Amino acid sequence: MKRKFLLPLILILAMGVFVGRIILNMDTATVGHDPRENESASESEHASPIARGPHGGWLFSENGLQVEVKIFETGIPPQFRVYVTDAAGKMVPLNEVDMTISLNRLDRVDEIHFKPVGKYLLGDMTVVEPHSFDVKIHARWKEQIYKWEFSQIEARAELPEEAIKNADITIQTAGSAKLKNLLNLSGEIGLNEEKVVHIVPRLDGVVKKVFKDLGDRVTVGDVLAIIESRELADAKINYLAATKQANLAKLDLERQTLILKNTNQMLDLLQKKLDLEEVYRELKDLQIGRSRELLIPAYAKLSLAKSVYLREKKLFEKGISSESEYLLAVENYKSGEAKYIALREKIAYDGQWAVRQKKRTDEMETLKLQMARQKLFVLGLTNQEVGTLSNQKEHSFIQYELRSPLGGVIIQKHLTTGEAVKNDDDVFLLADFSEVWANIAIPAKDLKYVKLGQNVVVKDENLGIEAKGNLTYLDSIIDEKNRTVTGRVVIPNPKGHWRPGTFVTLKLVLEERTVPLAVPTKAIQTIRDWSVVFVKYGNFFEARPLELGENDGNWVEVLQGLSVGEHYVAQNSFVVKAEIEKSSAVHEH
């Protein structure tokens, strides 16, 4: 009975010993830092021929000296500890051993020196992650030199240039960046109300033809529809009549001005007291009018009366003529002179008055013409159309071309062929989409951080597009229901991607500061418990664990782990991560 129980027990013990030998053999072939690392060691590490020492480190033996090199990191930053014994396993006095280890990384060489601490030699620097390097061990003991070399590679992959190009991997140079203190808000795209036009006919009429439909894009001056209107015909006829009246008034003014000029010339000639023959000769070809008819005979009578006066004066002085005859001649002369002077004054005044009257008439007719012209402009006619109105055929007088005053897209249409429309009917609504508004709902509690002119980033998550602008408007009234204030950002929209009614997210930039070193957030990947970027040296990419600072959603500050000037993967970094994981090049601690 006892034999029956002993036999299975013996078999179980034998299997346990066999499995234990297998595990020990696997541990001996593993390159690592700690026994707990065996669970995820890489394939290349399983193939390593380096034996393990009693402390779990790499074991090297030569000419009676055994050196166990271990990276110890339990509860402390990683550091090298070296245990030195002779061939029999007896501890060698550590002050007799001079030890140096060189770690050849992609970007530098770390040279570590050691000093005795208790039962081991302790390295003088932290072994920073990743633990990916070519190791060169140099030891001196009893005047003998010992050298060992091996490679410890993790979190590294090699990609040819063609693969980098095909994967669209973008490389950037590490440097400074501006971090932004952001306020996340929501909003909605709306029409730019300054570029929305309600188009009305401006007169009563009947639609003869419609040329544009909903969604059509139009430019300034495009004909949208033709409306037949009696009101338009009356306005055109009034304009043509006013044009003729204005032209006649202008001609009258020009003629009266010429008569006044010639009359003044006649008055000047008569003032010189020339004889009648010479006066007739000077005024022969001048247009003077009734002033000539009145003034020349008066001048002739005055000349005759003067000559009689002078003759009677001489005769009277010689005693030939009587005093009564002399006095009569004097009276006739003075009377004729007074009438002549009065006539001159009247003719001069009447001429100026006639010009003023003609000028007033010209101004009135010109004003009527301008009013008739302005009415046509108000009805929508262009300057060119008004200028060619006299050449139009009568049937076109009633046709009104409704034109677009703005380039854009028709978003509403309210007329059809044959429909009667009134002058204030809203027949088209036209919008220019080259710019749109992003209307923001800003919580009242955040108003103390917001001011006009701040930079804003607007993003449409569905389309994956974003735009930048400035806060150009901030309402003065808080909405009673949702306790928000409306803000506004004007967004350029040349391609029409931003559609009114779209809900968007917005980031309001409250402040900016420049940090010495930062990387895009999309460049960050996670390996183990590290936040890493992948640095590039040649065709090799290696994960570089980072100590990160502030993050604004686009950029994250790097406090440690990356140097200014290093090249790193800024876009499609997940491709490099997948390549590293595929090659099992990640060594877990």
C-alpha positions, 0 to 999 in steps of 0.5 A: 500500500505504501509503495502505491503512494511512494511511486507517484510521489517519486514521479512528481519530485522527478518532474519538479527537478526537471522543470527547475533545471529548465528554468535555471537554464533559461535564466542563464541565457537571459540578458537582463537587469533583474530576475523579474524581467524574465517574463518579457525579455526579447528573443535576442536576449533569450539567444544571448550566451552570457551566463548569469551570476548569483545576483542575477547579473551578467557573469564574465570569467577570465584567468581566475577572475569572475565579474558579475555586472548588474543594473540594480534599480529596485527602489532607486534610480538604475545603477551598476553594481559589480560583484568581483570574486576569484575562480573559487567564488571567494570575494576579491578585495575591492580596492585591488580592482580598477573597473570602468564600463563604457556605454556606447549609445546612439548619441553619446558614450557614457563612461562609468567609474566605480568605487567600493561600497560594501560587497560590490563596486558601485557606478558613479552615474545613473544608467538612464533609460533606455538601457540600449547600448554597446557595453565595454568592460575594462578591469585591472586586477593584479597588474592584469587587464580584463576586457569584455564586450556585449550589446544590450539593445531595447526599444530600438528599430531600424527602418530604411529610407524607403520605409520612412518615406512610405510610412510618411514619417515626419522628422523634426528638430527638437527646440523651443515652442510656445505653450498656450494657456487655453480656455476650451469653449463650444460654438456654432458656425454662422453667416457673416451678417455683414455679407448677407443681402436681402434682394427686393425688386424696388418696384411693383411688377410681373416676373417675366423670366428667372435666371438663377435658382437656389444654390447658384453662385453669382457675381456682382452685376449678374442678372437674377430675373427680369420684371416688367413694370409700368413704374419703371417705364414712367421713370425712364420717360420722366428722365428723358423728358427732364434731359431735354428740358435741362438741355433747353435751359442750358442753351437758353442760359448760354444765349442769354449770357452771350447777349449780356456779354455783347450788350456790355460791349455795346455799352462800352463802345457808346461810352467812348462817344464814337460816331454812329457809323463806327458804332454800327460797324463794331456791333454789326455781327454781334447778337444783342437783341432788343437792347440794340433797338432801344439804345442806339436810337437813344444814343443818336437822339442824344448826339443830335440834341448835343450838336443842336445845343452846342450850335445854339450856344455858339449863336447865343454867345455871338448874339445871333440866336435868342435866349429862348432858342438857346434855353430850349436847346439846353432843355432838349439836350439835358432831357435826352441825356437823362433818358439815355443814361436811364436807358443804359442803366435799365439795359445793363440791369435787365441783361443781368437779371435775364441771365440770373433768371435763365441760370435759375431755370437751368439749375431747376431743370438740372435738379429735376434731371438729377432727381430723375436719374437718382430714381433710376439708380434707386430702381437698380439701373447702372450708370451705363444703362442710364447713359444709353437710355435714349437709344433703347427701344420702347418695348424695353422701357418696361423691362427691369433687370434685377441684378446681384449687388454682391458675389455669393450663393443664393440661399433663399428664392421667393419668386417664379415666372408670371408672379406679381411682386411688390417693391418690398418683396424679399425675392432673393437672399444672397450670402457671401461665404468667403468669410463666416462667423464662429459664434462662441458661448462664453460662460459668465464665470470665465469672462474675467479671462476673456478680452477682445483681440485674443487668439482663437483656434476653431476646430471642426472635429467631424471634418478634421479642419481648423482655422485661426482668428481673433475675438472681434466681438463680445456681447454686453448682455449675459443670456438669462437662461444659459448664463453665457455671453456671445463672442464672435470670431471671423473665419476666412472660408475661401474653399467653403468648408465651414458651413453655417450651422456646424457645431465647433470646438474653440480654444481661446488663447488666454496667454502664451509663454515660450519654453526651451524644449517642447514636442507635439503631443502627437509625437508622444507614445507610451512604451511600458510606463514611459512617455517617449518620443523616437529619436533618429540617428541614421536609420535607427529609431530609439525610444527616449523616455521623457520627463514632461511638463505643461501641456496645451493640447498641441505641444508638451514641454520636455523637462528631461530626456531630449536635447535641443537639436536632436531629430525625432519623429513628429508625425506617424510615430505609431509606425515606429512604435509598431516596428519596435514592438514587432521586432520585440526590441522592448525590454521590460523592467 
